[in-house]
Amino acid sequence: MATRAVESSEEVAKMYGDFVWVKMQSAAGADFKEVQPKRGSMLIIYAPDLTRLGDYDIMDKEVDGTVDLIKQAFDKAAEKYGPKDTSWKASGDALDGKAKLVVYAFVDDKDASKKTLKNFNDRWVQWKSMDDVTAVQETDLKSELAVKFKVQSAPTVIFVDPAAPEGKQVLERKTGELSARTIKKTLERGRDQAEKNAKK
């Protein structure tokens, strides 16, 4: 990568602290062929599961290695791998019969609930983990739904296998503020358990 491109990428790296940056001196130095750039000075962006999001040329004849070029590359990658708003349903809405998991989030207007809801929008949580999930948000801790799941405080998040027999549908329940990592890992465990339940 040319010097100006490296300097620009280092500047952009400060703006995207949740990405891991690897500097490749040459294509020949790649440990495996899949990461070798197709040409010249390229920025290659991967999702954490090593899905290749794209190869972006950051050497332009007119604006060689500028911050703008690299930011444009990230904007394009973000269309595939970026934070997204969770499509929350109200407690009275009909559930998607095709969903493998249903997530019930019982929340209030306190910071812990706000941060938990924000973390559901995290790019890593949204990346493939929410595709087959129905998310339900409830703010009334005295509602029929809250009584059913014996919710006493907010935030409480309950992960449910809707296809499991009555009494065995609740896979996990979490109370207090949830990090994006906790949400992601719990969704993965829930999906694995739901698939095992389906085979029984």
HELIX and SHEET records of a PDB file:
HELIX    1   1 THR A    3  ALA A   13  1                                  11    
HELIX    2   2 ALA A   27  GLY A   29  5                                   3    
HELIX    3   3 LYS A   33  VAL A   35  5                                   3    
HELIX    4   4 VAL A   67  ALA A   78  1                                  12    
HELIX    5   5 ASP A  111  PHE A  120  1                                  10    
HELIX    6   6 ARG A  123  GLN A  126  1                                   4    
HELIX    7   7 GLU A  144  LYS A  148  1                                   5    
HELIX    8   8 ALA A  180  LYS A  199  1                                  20    
SHEET    1   A 2 MET A  42  TYR A  46  0                                        
SHEET    2   A 2 ARG A  52  ASP A  57 -1                                        
SHEET    1   B 5 TRP A  88  ALA A  90  0                                        
SHEET    2   B 5 VAL A 133  GLU A 138  1                                        
SHEET    3   B 5 LEU A 101  PHE A 106  1                                        
SHEET    4   B 5 THR A 156  VAL A 160 -1                                        
SHEET    5   B 5 VAL A 170  THR A 175 -1                                        
END                                                                             
